[in-house]
Amino acid sequence: MRVSEMAREGVSVMQEFDLVVRSGTVIDGSGGPAARADVAVSGGLIVEVGQIKGRGRRELDADGAIVAPGFVDIHTHYDGQAVWDDRLQPSSWHGVTTVVSGNCGVGFAPVRTEHRDQLIDLMEGVEDIPGTALHEGLSWEWTSFSEYLDVLEKRPRDIDLATQVPHAPIRFFAMGSRAVAFEQATESEIAVMSQLAKEAIEAGALGFSTSSAPAHQTKSGEHTPTYGSGTDELVAIAAAVGSAGTGVLQYVTAFPDVTADFAVMRRMVAASGRPLSVSVVQDRGKPRGYQEVLNQLTAANADGLCIRGQVASRAIGMLLGLECTIHPFMMNPVWLSLADLPVAEQAMRMADPRVRQAILAAQTTEKNPHLTGGLRIDRYDSMYVLSDPPDYEPDVSTSLAELAATSGRTAEEVAYDTMIADQGRGLIYQAFSNYADGSLDAVREMLVHEHTLPGLSDGGAHVGSICDASYPTMLLQHWARDRASGKLDLPFVIRRQARDTARAVGLLDRGELRPGYKADLNIIDMAALRMHRPRMSYDLPTGGRRLLQRADGYRHTIVNGVETYHDGEATGELPGRVVRGARARPSGLA
C-alpha cells in the first residue's frame, strides 16, 4: 500500500513532517463532531489528521485546546492598509487567516490620476479611514486593477489577502465627473465598466461589489457614486463578471423596497450565473424587516438563484468617546474650545467642576449629518458603558438613559462622566442595528438561517468609531460558550466562519482540516478566550488613529503552515500572500 493510500485508510506512516499539532480536540470545519486527533502539516498543506506516529520538525501540544481551521473573513476594508502594512490587524488577532477586501463598492483600483483624491474622500466618508493616512500611505503605483494586485503582492503579510473589484472606481474610470452627478451611464460607459470588471476578474479579483445604501456617503456628505446606478448597468457588469467564468457579486442596500431590491439581485444572478451576497441587518425602524429579507433569500434559492445574506454576529454599533470620531458633545461650543487638546488633557480639564458645569449648560441639540452615527449622538436609550471585557449583549436596564433615571443624573451627565474616565479613554457603546429587541435574538435567527453567512466585520474600516473585526471571536466566546440561552454548537460556528465563508467566495482550498487543504489553523483555549475592550492606537501613517481590539485564548495561529501568532503576539513570520481568483478544491476530494 502506498503512503497516500495508507493515509486514506487511517494508517499512519513513520515519516517526518514540517509540523505536528498533537492531542487537540479537532473541529475540522465540516460541521461534524469534535474528535481528539493530531494534525500533520508539510509544504504548507495538511497531510494527515488522526493518530500520527511520524514526528514533526516542530510539534505543538494542543492538549485541552480546540484545533480549528483558520477563519475566512469575507467583508473587510484593508484596501489601503494592505498597501503599507504587513500586518492586517486587528483581524489577524482573532484567528482570521484570510480576508477579502474591496467590499461595499469602494476601493482604489482601477484609477486615473485625476480621480485619486475623490477615491480617498469616498473611502474616508464611507469607511471612516483618515484621509491624511490614505494620502500618505497609498503609493499609487498602479492604474489598472491588475497593477494594484501586483503592488499588493510585493509585500508579504501575516495573513492571506484577496480582494474584489469595487464599482465606484470603475464608474469614475468610465464616467469621470458624471459618476458623482448621479447621471445614468450611457451604453458606451456601461461597456467600459463591464470590460474593466471582467479584466479585474481575469487578473485575480474574487468578485465585484456595489452599493446603493444612502448611508454610504463621501466626506462632504454626497452619496457614493454607485448610488442610483441603473439596473441595466448592474446587470451588464454582472454578466461581464459571469463571462469570465468565475467570481462572485456583492450588493449593499438599505432595502427601502425589499421586492424591488431582490428583483435587481435576481437579474444580476440570472445574467451572470454567479453567486451574490447582500448585507442583512435588523433595522431599528423596521424591526421585523429582516425576516422579509430572509424569506426572499429562501425564495430566490428555491428558484435556483444563489443569493446569500451576510450577517453580523452581534449588534452593529458605534463606539463614542473623546478619542473617537463621534460623541454626544462633539457639537457643544464649550467642548469645541478644548477639542484640539490631547485627550488626556481634555479629560483633566473636563473633570474640573466649573468646566463640567459650563459644558453641560451649553449642550446643544445640533448634530452632524455627514458622519456615520452623527445623527444618533443623543439616543441615550441605545447607549451603554463599554466595560472591559466588553458586554455586547447588555441589559436594557443598563442603558445610559436608565442609569440616569436611577442615579438622579441626566443622560448627558452619565455620558460625560463615562467619557472622561480612564484619562479620557472611556467608551460608550451604541447598538443601533440588530438590537431593536434589547437582545441578540434577531442576530441568532439570522446566523442560523440556511442562506446566510457571517460577515460585515468591516475589518480595517470605521477606525475611529467601530471595531468589529472581533466578530469571529464573538461567535466562539459569546455564541458557543457564554450566552445564557440559545447557544450555538461550536462545530456549527466554526464551519460557518471557515468552510462556509471560504466556499462562498470560491476559495475551496481552505476552511477545513483535511489532507490537501491549506494549513491554516487555530489552536484555541476556549476557557481562556476573552475579548478585550477596544483601545485607540495612533499608528496609521501621519499618526492617524484607529481602534484596535485584542483577544486572549488564541494559543497559536498558523498560516500556510507557519506560525504567525503565539498567545496573541506576532512571531515575526509573514507567510501570507495575495490570493488571485478562485481556488479549486484539492484533487481527489469530494
N, C-alpha and C positions, 0 to 999 in steps of 0.2 A: 504493500500500500504506500503510495506516495505521501510526502509530508502534507500537501494540501488536502488529500483525501482523508488522511488521519485527523487533520484538524476539523474537517467537516463532520467526522464521526465522533468528535469529542475526545479523541485520543491525543494526549499531549506528547510532544516530541522534545527531547532534550536538545535545546539549542539556545543560542544567546540572542536576546532582544535588546533594542535600544532602551526600553523602559518596561518595567512590570509594576503595575499597581496591585498590591496584594490585599486580600482578605476584606475587601469592601463590600458594602451592600449595593449591588449594581442595579440601577434603574436605567434600562438601556434606551429609553426614548420611544419605544414601540407602544407604550401604554400597558405592557404586560407587568406582572407582579415582580417585586424586588426579589433578588436572589444573591446569596453570598457567592462571590466569584472573584477571580483575578482578571486583569486586563493587560494584554501584552501589546506593545507598540514597536514597530520598526519602520524606518523610512517615512515617518510622518503619517503612517496609516495604522489602524487597529488590525492586528493579525490574529489574535486569539482572545476569546472570552471563555473562562471556565476555570478548571483546576490546572494551573500551569506549572509544569515541573521544570521547564527551562529557566535560566537565570537572565536577569536584565543587567545591562551595563550600569543602570541606575534602577533602584527599587524604592517604591513609596509604600509605606504602611497605611492602609486606609481602614484599618480595623475600627469599628464604631462609627464610620462615616458613610455617607452616600457617595457613590460614584455615578455620575450622570454625564450625558453629553454636554458639550458647550452650547450655550444658548444663542439663538439667532434672533436678533432684534431687527425687524423689517421696517421700522419707522423712526429714522434718526435724521439729523441735520448736521452732519460733520463735513459738509461740502467745503467749508472754508478751513476749519480746524485741521482737516486731513492734509492740507497743503503745507502747513507749517509745523505740525505737531506729530511726533511719532507715537504718542500715547492717546488713545481715544477714550480718555476718562471724562466723565465718571462711568461710562458703560462697562469698561473692562474691569472695574472693581466689583461688578455684580454678576460675574460668571458668563458674561457675553463674550463670545469668541468670533462672531461675525455680525457686522452691522450693515444695514442697507440705507444709503443716503439718497438725496435727490427727491425727497418727498414734497408733497403739497404744491407742486408746480414751480418751486423756486430753486435756484442754483446759479451756477456761474459759467455754464458752457452749454452750447456754443455761444460765442460772444464776439461782437465787433468792438473795436477800441472805444468808439464813441458811446457805447452802452454800458461800460463798466460801472460808472458811478450810479447809474439807475438800478443795476442789479444789486449793488451794495445797499442802496437806500431801501430797496424792496426787501432784502433779507433782514435788514435792521428793523424794518417796520413789522414784517410778518412774524419773524422768529426771534426778535429781541436779542440780536447779536450786535455788539457795539460796532458802529460803522468805522470808528477810528482803528479798532483792531483789525477789521477786514481790509481797510485801506493799507495798513502797514503789513499785514500778514500774507495777503494774496500776491503772488508773484506775477500773475497774468502772462505766463509763458505759453499760452495757448489761444487759439481761435476756435478750432473745431472741438467737438466732444472727444474724439479720439486723442487729440493732443492733450486734452485735460487729463484723460486716463494715463497717458504717458508721464505726465508730471507727477500724478499721484503714485505711480509705480516707482519713481526714483527714491521714495522714502520708505524704508522698512518701518513697520509699526508693531504694536503689541497684539493686535487682532486683525482679522481679515476685514477688508472693506469692499463692498460692492455699491454701485450707485445706479440711479435711474436718470433718464434724460428728462428735465423738467420743461413744462410748457412755456413758462414766462420767457426764458432766454430764447427759445426758438421763435416765439412770437415777436420779440424785439428784433431778432435777426432778420425775420422776413418782412416785418411791417414798419420798423423804425418807430418814429414818434406816434404813428397811428395806433400802435399797440396799446398805448395808455390813453387814447382818446375814446375808447370804448366803441370803436367802429368795427363793423363786421369785416372779416378778411375777404379779400377777393379770391376768385378761383385760382389765380396765379400765386397769390400769397399762401393759400392753403396747400398748393402743390409744393411750394418751397418748404413749408413746415413739415409736410409729410415726408419729403425726401430727407430732411435733417433728422427727423425721428428715426427713420429706417437706417440711415447711416450710423446713428448713435447705437442702435441695437446691434448692428453688424460689427461695430467697434468694441462692443462688450457691455453696453448698458443693460441692466436687468429688465428694464421696462420704461414706461412713460407715465408721468404723473401730471395731474392738473387740479385746479381748484376753482370753485365758484362760490366759496364761502365769503360772505360780506365782511367777516371779521379779519380776513387777510388783507391788510392794507399796507401801503408804503409808509415811510417815516412821516410824511406830511399829511397822512390821512386819506390818500387816494386808494381806491380799490386796486387789488392786484390786476395786472394786465390781462389775466386769463378770465377775470370776472365778466360774465356776459358773453363769452365766446359762443358762437353759434353751434348748434348741434351738428350741422354738416361739417364744420371744421373738426370737431372732436371725432366724429365717425371716420372722416377721411384719414386723420392721423392714426387712429386705432387700426384702420385697415392697412396702413403702411407698416405699422409695427407687425401686424399679423403676416404680411407678405415676407417678412424676414424669417418666418418660421419659428420664432421664439419670442420671449418677452412677456411681461405682464403689464397690466394697466392699473392706475390708481386714480380715484376720483374723490375729491373732498367737497362736501356740500353741507349746508346747514339744514337741508331738507325743508325748504319753505313749502314745497309741494312734493310729497313723497312719490306720488304716482308719476308726476312729470319727471322727477329725477331718475326714477327707475326706468322710465321709457328711454331716456338718453343712454343710461348704462346698458340696457338691453341691446340697443342698436350698436353701441361700441363693441360689445362682446360678440354679437352676431356677425358684425362686419369683419372682425379680426380673428375670431376663433381663439382668442387668448383670454385667460382668466383676469378678473378685475376685482379689486378690493375697494371698499368705501368705509370711511370712518363712521362709527355708530356710538352715540353718547345719549345719556338721559338729559334732556333739556329741562331746566327748572320751570320754564314757562309752559312746556308741554310734557309733563312727567310721564305720560304713557305713550308718547310718540315713538319711542324706540321700539315698542312692541310691534307697531305697524311696519317699521323698517325690517325687523326680524321676520315678520310674516312675508314681506316682499322678497327677502332673501330666500326663504323656503320655496316660494312660488317660482322664482327665477331658476333655481337649481332643479326643481321638478321639471321645468321646461328645457333642461339641458344646457342652461347658461350658467357658467361658473362665476358667480359673484359672491364674494366673501365680505364679512364685516370685520374691520379692525376695531377692537375694543380695548379699553384701558383696564388695568387690574385694580384701580381704586378711583376715587373721585378725581376729576381734573380740577386742580386747584392752584391758586396763586399763593406765593409767599410775599408777605408785606412786611417791611421793616425799613429802618434808616439806611441800611446798606442796599436795599432793593430798588427796583425801578419804580414801584408804586407803594404808597402807604396812605393812611387816612388824612395826613396833614400836608400832603405834597403841594396843595394849592393854598395853604394857610400863609398869609402875608408875613406874619411874625416868624414862623418857622423858616420861610424862604430866606430871611436875613441870616440864618445860620447854615443854610444848605451847602455852602462851599467849604465849610469847616470839615476837618477829618471826623469820621463818625464817632470815635471815642470822645472827641471834644464836644461834638454836638450833644451827645448823651449827658456829658458832665454839665454842660450849660442848661440843658433841658431839665436836669434834676433840681436846679435852683427853683425854690417855690415861687419866686417872683416871675421867672421866665415861664414856668409851667402855667401860672395863672394867666399870663399875657397871651400865650399861645392858645389856651383853651377858650379864652374870651374872644379871640379873633377867628375862631374856627368858622369856615365858610362852607356853603353847600356847593361851591364851584367844583367841577370835575374836569378831567382831561379826556375827551372822547377819542383822541388819536392814539392812546396807549392801550394795549390789551389789558383789560381789567380796570381801566381808568374810570369807567362809569360805575364801578362797584365798590368804591373805596369807603362808602358809608353803610354797606349792608352788613351790619354787625351781627345779625341773626345767623349768618352763614360763616362767621369768623370764629376761630378757635386759637388759643395759645398753643404754639407748636412746642411740645416737650422734647426731651431727649432721654430715651428714644422716642421718636415721634409716634403719636397715635393717629393713624389715618382713617379710623372709623370712630370719631369722637361722639360722645353722647350729646344730643342737642341741648341738654341742660347745662352744658359747659360752654356754650357759645358766649361771645363777649357780651351780647345783649342780655343773656340770662345772668352772667356773672355780675353785670352792672345792676340788674334788678335785685339780686340777693345781697349785694355789698353796699348798697346805698350810694354808688357812684354812677356817673353817666357812662355810656358805652365809649365815648371819646376818652374819658379818663382811664378806663381799663386798657384801651388800645395804647394810649400814651405810655402808661406805666409798663406795659409789656414790651414796647419797642426800646425803651431806654435801658432795660435790664441787660446784664452781661456786657457792659460798656458799649451799649448800642447795638448789640448783636441779637437782641430778642426778635423773634419771628412770630408773625401771625399767619395762620393757615386758613385760607378761604376756599371752601369747597363750592365751586359754582356750577359744576356739571356732575352728573352721576350721584348726587346726594339730595335729591328733592324729597326723599322719604326719610331723611335723617339717618340713613343706614346704607350699606353697600349691597342690599338685597337685589337691587336692579342690576348692579355690576355682576353679581353671581349669575343672574338669569342670562345676561349677555355672554359671559365667559363660557357657559356650558352649552350654548346653542351650537348645533352641529355645523353651522355655516359661518362661524366666527373664528377669529384668531386673536391672540394677544398682540397688541401694537400700541401706537400712539405715545410711545415714551418720549419722543422729541429729544433724545439724547443729543447734546451739542447745541440746543436751541433754547430760547427763552431764558438766557443765562442769568438775567437779573431778577427773575420773578417765578420761575418754575424749575423744579429739579425732580423730574420723573424718570430719569434713566434707571432708577432703582426698581422699576416695575417687575423685573424678573425675581428679585429678592422678595418683593411684596407677595408674589404668587406662592413662594415657598414658605415664607415666615408667617404671613397672615392667613392665607387661604388654606394651606396644607397643614399648618401646625397650631396656630394660636386662636383662630376665630372660634367663638363660643358655640355657634351653631352654623350649620350649612357649610362645614368644611369640605374641601375638595381633596380627592385622593392624590397623593404625591406623584404616583406614576402618570396620572392624567395631566397635572400641571406641567410636569417635565416634558411629556410628549408634546403638549401644546406649544411650549416655548422653545422647543428644539426641533424635533422632526417636522411638526406641522407647519411652523413658520418657514423652515428651510424649504419644504416642498412647495409652499405657496408661491415662492419667488423663483422656483426652478432649480434650487440648489439641492440636488438629490444625493450628493456625495457626503452629506454631513447631517447631524441631528440624531444619529443613532450610534450605539456602541455595538457594532457588528464588524466582523472581518471585512476588510476592503474599504471601510469608511474612513474619512479623515479623523486623525487622532486629536480631536478637540474634546477635552474632558474637564469636568469639575469634580473635585473631591471636597465634599461639604459636610461640616459638622452641624447637623440640623439643630442640636440642642444649643449650640453657641451662636446660631445665626441671629444677627441683630443689626438692623439699620440704625445708623446714627442720624442725628439731626443735621440737615444741610448746613454748610458753612460757606461764607463768601471768600473766594480766593481772588487775588489780583495778579494773575499770571498770564493773561492774554497779551498779545502784542500791544505795546504802548501802556502796559499796566492795566488793561481792561479787566473788568470784574466778571466773575462767573460763579454761580452756585455749584458746589460740589458736595457729593454725599458718599460716604464710605459705608462699609458693612463688615461686621465680623462674621466668622464662620466659614469663609472660603479658605480651606487649608491650602489647596493647590488649584491653579487654573493652568491648563495645558493647551497650547495652540500648535497645530501641525507637529505634535509630538514633543514640543519643547515647553518647559515650564516658564510661564510669564509672570505669575504672581504666586507668592507664598505667604499665607496669612495676611493677605491684603497688601503686601509690599512687593514692588516690582523687583524682578530678578535681574533685570538688565538685558534680558533676551528680547529680541524683536523679530519673531518668525512670521508675523502677519503679512499678508500680501493683498494686492488688489485682485479682486475676482472679476474676471471679464466673462459675462454671459452665463447662461445656464450651465449646470454641471450634471452629467448623467449619473444614474445610479451605478455603483461599482458592478463590473461584469460578473455574471454568474449568480446575481442576487435577484430574488423576485421583488 
